[in-house]
Amino acid sequence: MEFGCHLPTFGPIATRGNLIAFAQRMEALGYDSLWVSDHVVIPHAIRSRYPYSDTGQFPLPPTANFLEPLTTLALVAGVTERVKLGTSILVLPHRHPVLAAKMLSTLDHLAGGRLILGVGVGWMEEEIRTLGGPFAKRGAFSDEAIRIMKKCWSQERASYKGQFVSFDEIGCFPQPARKAIPILIGGHTPRALRRVVELGDGWHAAFASLPQVEDSLRHIQEGCRLAGRSFHDLAITVRAGLSFRKEPDTNGRRPLIGTPEEIVDDLKGYRALGVQAVLLETRQRDLEDMVGIYETFAREIRPRL
């Protein structure tokens, strides 16, 4: 099982110096990947429900720093050598697909083929509309965007005729190092899980419990069977919050929030389900605190797996 870290990309901690120091320290500790999230703007009025908290409220104010993900990964690519670089997740309706294809292929080219592209349709209507995306049809737009990016990355003369974007033959170079970038599909809805089978190289589950992961994997397996695709060709990844506790919690705790023993059990449970990589996300108070949590995980948790 591989482990990744979420970079310090929002709030006061999101500075050049902290990014470089954190990225290099995580690579030295042996972590496999470094990840970013995607928000371009934070509206002052948000009526959309945030899907990853019980309150539904987005946790950051509109004045908070939130680094643009691909620009951030470009900096990190320049100060690391081995570690993979991922998006968790890139919201496809935020960007024109051809421009996104160019930015991503350039990043992968400069990083030596280390990019992993986690993508999703997004949840914040206000942000997507601000950036010109069709919120009500964001799923169909995202499907089209994936197909367009794959064409741009692999064909010398790429063209496309679609519902949202059409263009005659173009060259989009440099292409990715492997003529492709691994695409992990985020989301838990039936349509998202079908998208994994139809267009993805894997599934990226966000903050999902073991029963939720197990249930979704059953749907993906059935989709693969119907489509004649090998389920074992898909990468299964999970993003989870990491926080250490001194005492066990029996009151419905979330995965990877608990004692070291509970966290080890959670990870063994994910691994038994076929999860191949886990993106760990900690609180982002200050660099010393953040690094300390990942050092503890590397020292006390990873050797037990």
C-alpha positions in Angstrom: 0.0 0.0 0.0 1.3 3.4 -1.0 0.8 6.6 1.1 0.6 10.2 0.0 0.4 13.6 1.8 -1.8 16.6 1.2 0.4 19.7 0.6 0.0 22.8 2.7 -2.1 24.8 0.2 -4.6 26.8 2.1 -4.6 29.3 5.0 -1.6 31.1 6.4 0.6 28.0 6.0 0.4 28.2 2.2 3.7 29.9 1.4 6.5 29.1 -1.0 8.9 28.3 1.9 6.5 26.0 3.6 5.6 24.1 0.4 9.3 23.5 -0.5 10.3 22.5 3.0 7.2 20.2 3.4 7.6 18.5 0.0 11.3 17.8 0.4 10.8 16.5 3.9 8.0 14.1 2.8 10.0 12.8 -0.1 12.9 12.2 2.3 10.6 10.3 4.7 9.7 7.9 1.8 6.1 9.1 1.1 5.0 8.0 -2.4 3.0 11.1 -3.5 2.1 14.7 -2.8 -1.4 16.1 -3.5 -3.4 19.3 -3.9 -7.1 20.2 -3.9 -8.9 22.6 -6.3 -10.7 25.8 -5.6 -10.1 28.8 -7.8 -12.3 31.3 -5.9 -14.3 31.1 -2.7 -17.6 33.0 -3.1 -18.7 35.2 -0.2 -22.2 33.7 -0.4 -22.3 29.9 -0.7 -25.6 28.2 -0.8 -24.3 24.9 -2.1 -23.9 22.2 0.5 -20.3 21.1 1.3 -20.5 17.3 1.1 -17.6 16.5 3.5 -18.9 17.9 6.8 -21.9 17.3 8.9 -22.9 20.9 8.8 -22.6 21.3 5.1 -20.7 24.6 5.5 -17.5 25.2 3.6 -14.7 25.4 6.2 -12.7 28.4 4.8 -13.6 32.0 4.5 -13.4 33.8 1.1 -10.3 35.7 2.3 -8.3 32.6 2.9 -5.3 31.7 0.8 -6.1 28.8 -1.5 -3.3 28.0 -3.9 -4.2 27.2 -7.5 -3.4 23.5 -7.8 -1.4 23.1 -11.0 0.7 26.2 -10.3 1.5 24.7 -6.9 2.4 21.3 -8.3 4.8 23.0 -10.8 6.7 24.5 -7.9 6.8 21.2 -6.1 7.9 19.3 -9.3 10.9 21.6 -9.4 12.1 20.8 -5.9 11.5 17.1 -5.8 12.8 14.1 -7.9 10.9 10.9 -7.1 7.6 11.6 -5.4 4.4 11.4 -7.5 2.2 14.5 -7.9 -1.6 14.3 -7.7 -4.8 16.3 -7.8 -7.5 15.4 -5.3 -9.5 16.4 -7.1 -9.3 18.7 -10.2 -12.8 20.1 -10.8 -13.2 19.6 -14.6 -15.8 22.4 -15.1 -13.4 25.0 -13.7 -11.3 25.0 -16.9 -11.6 24.7 -20.6 -10.6 21.1 -21.5 -8.0 22.1 -24.1 -6.3 24.5 -21.8 -6.4 22.0 -19.0 -4.9 19.4 -21.3 -2.0 21.7 -22.2 -1.4 22.7 -18.5 -1.4 19.1 -17.4 0.8 17.8 -20.2 3.3 20.6 -19.6 3.3 19.8 -15.9 3.8 16.0 -16.5 6.5 16.8 -19.1 8.5 19.0 -16.6 7.9 16.5 -13.7 9.3 13.6 -15.7 6.0 11.7 -15.9 5.1 11.8 -12.2 1.6 13.3 -12.5 -1.6 11.5 -11.3 -4.8 13.3 -12.3 -7.7 12.9 -9.9 -10.8 14.5 -11.4 -14.4 15.2 -10.5 -17.5 17.2 -11.5 -17.5 19.6 -8.5 -20.1 20.5 -5.9 -20.0 24.3 -5.5 -22.5 25.8 -8.0 -21.4 29.4 -7.3 -17.8 28.7 -8.1 -18.5 26.7 -11.2 -20.9 29.3 -12.6 -18.3 32.1 -11.9 -15.8 30.2 -14.0 -18.2 29.7 -16.9 -19.0 26.0 -16.3 -22.4 24.5 -16.9 -23.3 23.4 -13.4 -26.5 21.6 -14.3 -24.7 19.6 -17.0 -21.3 19.3 -15.2 -21.3 15.6 -15.5 -21.7 15.5 -19.3 -19.2 18.4 -19.5 -16.7 16.4 -17.5 -17.1 13.3 -19.6 -16.4 15.4 -22.7 -13.4 17.0 -21.0 -11.8 13.7 -20.2 -12.2 12.5 -23.8 -10.8 15.8 -25.1 -7.7 15.6 -22.8 -7.0 12.1 -23.9 -7.1 13.1 -27.5 -4.8 16.0 -26.9 -2.3 13.9 -25.1 -2.1 11.1 -27.6 -2.8 12.4 -31.1 -0.6 14.5 -33.4 -3.7 16.0 -35.0 -6.4 16.2 -32.3 -9.9 17.3 -33.1 -13.3 17.0 -31.4 -17.0 17.7 -32.1 -19.0 17.8 -28.9 -21.9 19.3 -27.0 -19.8 21.8 -25.2 -16.5 22.1 -27.1 -15.6 21.6 -30.7 -12.4 22.2 -32.6 -10.6 21.3 -35.8 -7.2 19.6 -35.9 -4.7 21.0 -33.4 -1.3 20.1 -32.0 -1.0 20.1 -28.3 2.7 19.6 -27.4 4.6 18.6 -25.4 2.5 15.5 -24.8 2.7 13.7 -21.5 5.8 11.4 -21.0 3.6 8.3 -21.4 1.2 9.8 -24.0 -1.3 9.6 -21.2 -1.8 10.7 -17.6 -3.4 8.3 -15.2 -7.0 9.5 -14.5 -8.6 8.7 -11.1 -12.3 9.5 -11.0 -13.6 11.0 -7.8 -17.2 10.7 -6.5 -19.6 8.2 -5.0 -22.7 8.7 -7.0 -23.9 6.0 -9.4 -22.9 8.2 -12.4 -19.4 8.8 -10.9 -18.9 5.1 -10.4 -20.0 4.4 -14.0 -17.5 7.1 -15.1 -14.7 5.1 -13.4 -15.5 2.1 -15.6 -16.1 4.1 -18.8 -13.3 6.7 -18.7 -11.1 6.2 -15.7 -7.9 4.4 -14.8 -9.1 4.1 -11.2 -11.3 5.4 -8.4 -10.4 8.1 -5.9 -12.7 7.9 -2.8 -12.8 10.9 -0.5 -13.4 10.6 3.2 -15.3 7.3 2.8 -15.8 4.7 5.6 -14.9 1.1 5.0 -18.5 0.0 4.4 -19.0 2.9 1.9 -15.8 1.9 0.0 -16.9 -1.8 0.0 -20.3 -0.9 -1.3 -19.0 1.4 -4.1 -16.4 -1.2 -5.1 -19.2 -3.8 -5.6 -20.9 -1.3 -8.1 -17.6 -0.7 -9.9 -17.0 -4.5 -10.1 -20.4 -5.1 -11.6 -19.9 -2.2 -14.0 -16.6 -3.7 -15.2 -18.3 -7.1 -15.6 -21.1 -5.6 -17.8 -18.6 -3.5 -19.8 -16.2 -6.4 -20.3 -13.4 -4.6 -18.5 -11.0 -6.1 -16.0 -11.6 -4.6 -12.5 -8.1 -5.5 -11.5 -6.7 -2.9 -14.0 -8.2 -0.1 -12.0 -6.3 1.7 -9.3 -8.3 2.0 -6.1 -7.3 5.0 -3.9 -8.7 6.7 -0.8 -8.4 10.2 0.7 -8.8 10.4 4.5 -8.2 12.8 7.3 -5.4 11.7 9.7 -5.4 12.6 13.4 -3.9 10.8 16.3 -5.9 10.3 19.6 -4.6 9.0 22.9 -7.8 7.1 23.8 -10.1 4.8 21.7 -13.3 6.4 20.5 -16.4 4.2 20.2 -18.7 7.0 19.1 -18.7 6.6 15.4 -15.2 7.9 14.7 -14.1 8.5 11.1 -11.3 6.3 9.5 -7.7 7.3 10.4 -8.9 9.4 13.3 -8.0 7.5 16.5 -5.2 5.8 18.3 -2.3 4.2 16.4 -3.9 0.8 16.9 -7.2 2.0 15.4 -5.5 3.7 12.5 -3.5 0.5 11.7 -6.7 -1.5 11.8 -8.4 1.0 9.5 -5.6 0.8 7.0 -5.6 -3.0 7.1 -9.3 -2.9 6.4 -8.8 -0.6 3.4 -6.1 -2.9 2.1 -8.3 -6.0 2.5 -10.8 -4.3 0.2 -8.2 -3.7 -2.4 -7.2 -0.1 -1.7 -3.7 0.4 -3.2 -3.0 4.0 -2.1 -4.1 6.3 0.7 -3.9 10.1 0.6 -3.4 11.4 4.1 -4.7 14.8 5.0 -3.9 16.5 8.3 -4.8 19.8 10.0 -2.9 22.7 8.5 -2.0 24.9 11.5 1.8 25.4 11.1 4.6 23.6 9.3 6.1 22.0 12.5 2.8 20.6 13.6 2.0 19.3 10.1 5.4 17.7 9.5 5.3 16.1 13.0 2.1 14.3 12.3 3.5 12.8 9.1 6.7 11.9 10.9 4.7 10.0 13.5 2.8 8.1 10.8 6.0 7.2 9.0 7.7 6.1 12.3 4.8 4.4 14.1 2.2 3.3 11.6 3.7 2.5 8.2 6.2 -0.2 9.6 3.2 -2.1 11.0 1.5 -2.6 7.7 
